[in-house]
């Protein structure tokens, strides 16, 4: 009852600065306890000497950051890079290791700051739908206090930084989408743009594929905001001056994101690392085609040289281990390095197969291209040749997976179809990699791959189910790959039960605030990203971390509706 009284009492609306301080103090305290005291002393078999969980990326990042910090101390700051070894967290951690002390605990205050700031921004998202800050605080409690969130506070993981970027990006677009935004002063238009760009850059630094995904999300928001603004203008709810400024902002945001993406990629600050091939035009010369074939043959030869008989003979994992042992490789490196070497061997093997397949389809492309050049234009009616040409781009985007070929869909724009082919290729690659490495205990729907856009569309209902409701009860008590992940599975049971309850109120929230464009920005953003991540990464453990910010945005909206309902219900009872 005391909690309810505080909710309905306007006197308890505390400052967001106070909220930030509370969240920061909580995060810092609990992270220090976990990393320095609880895990090393009570669960020593789970962690290494520094309190980092075994068989997690934390140890890899720590080792890379320590190595980079040593280079900085020895050679100077010219060797420091923000994104080192393709990881933003490595460069950032190395900075703190060099300036303070080379142990993971020095990152806890920064991790706590990021987590607390994410919580405050999420509370501001809740305040779009309520004026009561106690309601907003209660709505963000799952994001702040879930045990799974302690992973990126107490460990060297990049999820907390990605979550902050995702929430900032959403918050910026929601500010601009709201009908009540003031356009009288320039700062009211610049502020959301700053939030959008900060979120975009932070996400791109952590997971570079978001460079392209968030631009697509932004295009959706621009269309949505312009349509709503146009509707409000014709309804005479806003004047032409405000409508015109919104158009200008959309244009400015579009080009600002484009410039940011180009800047990050050109300076290799954030680059999506996948096998790429040069685009081919139909007027390419035969000499250029021969040169590309030759370059492919050279590449294949290089791969054979690197991977030796382990690739050519296609030995199984036992044969690879035996070959390594016979060559005394295992004697000079530890087990973690051996696993990294075996991963590299598997990657080279898949690349070799991919290049061989590429040659085969490339020759088909040559035939089709030459026929189209030399024969009459009516030859375009030859569906087999045109199909080869149309599917070639999709094949290039997903060629690094084995046994996969993307078939383009005629009624879908080629640019969008290409992006879908890349998503399908990533899913196929993730399935193969996890199953080969024996890390498939939390894999789901490994028998489902996408060969065209229709396959992706048909999988959407199932992807929605996984995105919102997984991990499902049947794996709550299962065994994970390590003892710590087995415990986390059991903890996820309590987290998911609360999420299931909260999701009941999501349809009611969507209906209650259906005329608010900021609601649809947040929901479309979260839902499309949940679908994208679920379709790309068919692993519950990976998805559980990757989706956290996007799922919590929807949960926050649902819980805001619920606590608003509680507030109004008890206020009405008091009046009666």
Residue pairs with C-beta under 8 A, 6 or more apart in sequence:
4 566
4 570
6 12
6 134
7 132
7 134
7 135
7 138
7 563
7 566
7 567
7 570
8 567
8 570
8 571
8 574
9 134
10 132
12 134
13 132
13 133
13 134
14 133
14 134
16 120
16 123
16 124
16 133
19 119
19 120
19 123
19 133
19 137
20 116
20 117
20 119
20 120
23 115
23 116
23 119
23 120
23 144
24 112
24 113
24 116
26 144
27 111
27 112
27 115
27 116
27 153
28 108
28 109
28 112
30 150
30 153
30 154
31 108
31 111
31 112
31 150
31 153
31 154
32 105
32 108
34 51
34 150
34 154
35 50
35 51
35 52
35 104
35 105
35 108
35 154
35 155
36 51
36 105
39 46
39 47
39 51
39 53
39 154
40 47
40 49
40 51
43 484
45 483
46 53
46 54
46 482
46 483
46 484
47 53
47 54
48 54
48 59
50 62
50 103
50 104
51 104
51 105
51 154
52 58
52 59
52 62
52 104
52 155
52 156
53 59
53 155
53 482
53 484
54 482
54 484
55 481
55 482
56 155
56 157
57 156
57 157
57 158
58 104
58 155
58 156
58 157
59 336
60 336
61 87
61 89
61 90
61 93
61 156
61 157
61 158
62 93
62 104
62 156
64 84
64 85
64 87
64 90
64 94
65 84
65 89
65 90
65 91
65 93
65 94
65 97
65 102
65 156
66 94
66 97
66 102
68 79
68 80
68 81
68 84
68 85
68 90
68 91
68 94
69 94
69 97
69 98
69 102
71 79
72 79
72 80
72 94
72 98
73 98
80 91
80 94
80 95
80 98
81 91
82 88
82 91
82 92
82 205
82 269
83 90
83 91
83 205
83 268
83 269
83 270
84 90
84 91
84 94
86 273
87 158
88 158
88 161
88 205
88 206
89 156
89 157
89 158
89 161
89 206
92 110
93 104
93 107
93 156
96 106
96 107
96 110
97 103
97 106
100 106
104 155
104 156
107 156
108 153
108 154
111 152
111 153
111 154
111 160
112 153
114 160
114 161
114 164
115 144
115 149
115 152
115 153
115 160
117 164
118 143
118 160
118 163
118 164
118 167
118 549
119 140
119 143
119 144
121 164
121 167
121 168
121 171
122 140
122 143
122 167
122 552
122 553
122 556
123 133
123 136
123 137
123 139
123 140
124 136
124 171
125 167
125 170
125 171
125 174
125 522
125 553
125 556
125 557
126 135
126 136
126 139
126 140
126 556
126 557
126 559
126 560
127 133
127 136
128 174
128 178
128 516
128 518
128 519
129 509
129 513
129 516
129 519
129 557
129 560
129 561
129 564
130 136
130 560
130 563
130 564
132 563
132 564
132 567
135 560
135 563
135 564
135 567
136 560
138 559
138 563
139 556
139 557
139 559
139 560
139 563
140 552
140 556
141 559
142 495
142 498
142 499
142 502
142 552
142 555
142 556
142 559
143 149
143 548
143 549
143 552
143 555
143 556
146 495
147 488
147 491
147 495
148 488
148 491
148 492
148 495
148 544
148 545
148 548
149 548
151 157
151 159
151 545
152 158
152 159
152 160
152 163
152 545
153 160
157 545
158 206
158 207
159 545
159 546
159 548
161 202
161 205
161 206
162 202
162 203
162 206
162 207
162 549
163 548
163 549
164 199
164 202
165 198
165 199
165 200
165 201
165 202
165 203
165 204
165 205
165 206
165 210
166 199
166 203
166 529
166 549
166 550
166 553
167 199
167 549
167 553
168 195
168 196
168 198
168 199
168 202
169 195
169 196
169 199
169 200
169 203
169 214
169 217
169 525
170 199
170 521
170 522
170 525
170 526
170 553
171 195
171 199
172 192
172 193
172 194
172 195
172 196
172 197
172 198
172 199
173 192
173 196
173 218
173 221
173 225
173 521
173 525
174 518
174 521
174 522
175 181
175 191
175 192
175 195
175 518
176 189
176 192
176 193
176 225
176 246
176 249
176 253
177 221
177 224
177 225
177 228
177 517
177 518
177 520
177 521
178 516
178 517
178 518
179 232
179 237
179 238
179 516
179 517
181 188
181 192
182 188
183 189
183 241
183 242
183 245
183 246
189 245
189 249
192 249
193 249
193 252
193 253
193 256
196 218
196 253
196 256
196 257
197 256
197 257
197 260
200 210
200 214
200 257
200 260
201 260
201 264
201 270
203 210
203 214
204 210
204 211
204 214
204 260
204 261
204 264
204 269
204 270
205 264
205 269
205 270
208 270
208 271
208 272
208 273
209 272
211 261
211 264
211 265
211 270
211 272
212 261
212 272
212 419
213 529
213 532
214 257
215 257
215 258
215 261
216 419
217 525
217 528
217 529
218 253
218 254
218 257
219 254
220 524
220 528
221 521
221 524
221 525
222 250
222 253
222 254
224 517
224 520
224 521
224 524
225 246
225 250
225 517
225 521
226 246
226 247
226 250
228 517
229 238
229 243
229 246
229 247
230 243
232 238
232 243
233 239
233 240
233 243
263 269
264 270
264 271
265 271
274 400
274 422
275 351
275 354
275 399
275 400
276 396
277 358
277 396
277 399
278 292
279 393
280 365
280 369
280 392
282 369
282 372
282 373
282 389
283 373
284 369
286 366
286 370
289 366
289 369
292 362
293 359
293 362
293 363
296 355
296 358
296 359
296 362
297 359
299 355
300 352
300 355
300 356
300 359
303 311
303 348
303 351
303 352
303 355
304 311
304 312
304 352
306 348
307 345
307 348
307 349
307 352
308 323
309 315
309 323
310 319
310 320
310 323
310 345
310 349
311 345
311 348
311 349
311 352
313 319
314 349
315 323
317 342
317 436
320 342
320 345
321 330
321 342
324 330
324 338
324 341
324 342
329 338
329 341
330 338
333 341
343 437
346 433
346 436
346 437
350 400
350 401
350 402
350 432
351 400
353 402
354 399
354 400
354 401
354 402
357 399
358 396
358 399
361 388
361 392
361 395
364 388
365 388
365 389
365 392
367 385
367 388
368 385
368 386
368 388
368 389
369 389
371 379
371 382
371 385
372 379
372 380
372 385
372 389
379 385
380 386
390 408
390 410
390 414
391 405
391 406
391 407
391 408
393 408
393 414
393 418
393 421
394 406
394 407
394 408
394 417
394 418
394 421
395 405
395 406
395 421
397 406
397 418
397 421
397 422
397 425
398 404
398 406
398 421
398 422
398 424
398 425
398 428
399 425
400 425
400 429
401 425
401 428
401 429
401 432
402 428
402 432
404 424
404 425
404 428
404 449
404 451
405 451
406 421
406 424
406 425
406 450
406 451
406 452
407 451
407 452
408 414
408 417
408 421
408 452
409 417
409 452
409 453
409 454
412 420
412 453
417 453
420 450
420 453
420 456
423 450
423 456
423 532
423 535
423 536
424 449
424 450
424 451
424 455
424 456
426 536
426 537
427 449
427 450
427 535
427 536
427 537
427 538
428 449
430 536
430 537
430 538
430 539
430 542
431 443
431 446
431 449
431 538
434 440
434 443
434 539
435 443
435 446
439 481
440 446
440 539
441 478
441 479
441 480
441 481
442 471
442 475
442 480
442 481
442 539
442 540
442 541
442 542
443 538
443 539
443 540
444 466
444 470
444 538
444 539
444 540
445 462
445 466
445 538
446 538
448 459
448 462
448 538
449 455
450 456
450 459
450 535
456 535
459 535
460 531
463 531
463 534
463 535
464 527
464 530
464 531
464 534
466 534
466 540
466 543
467 527
467 530
467 531
467 533
467 534
467 543
467 547
467 551
468 499
468 503
468 530
468 551
468 554
469 496
469 500
469 503
470 540
470 543
470 544
471 489
471 492
471 496
471 540
471 544
473 493
475 489
475 540
476 489
476 490
476 492
476 493
476 496
477 489
477 490
477 493
478 486
478 489
479 486
479 489
480 486
480 488
480 489
480 541
485 541
492 544
499 551
499 555
502 555
502 558
502 559
502 562
503 554
503 555
503 558
504 558
505 558
505 559
505 561
505 562
505 565
506 554
506 557
506 558
506 561
508 558
508 561
509 519
509 557
509 558
509 560
509 561
510 519
510 523
512 561
513 519
513 561
519 557
522 553
522 554
522 557
523 554
523 557
525 550
525 553
526 550
526 551
526 553
526 554
527 554
529 547
529 550
530 547
530 550
530 551
533 543
533 546
533 547
533 550
534 543
534 547
537 543
537 546
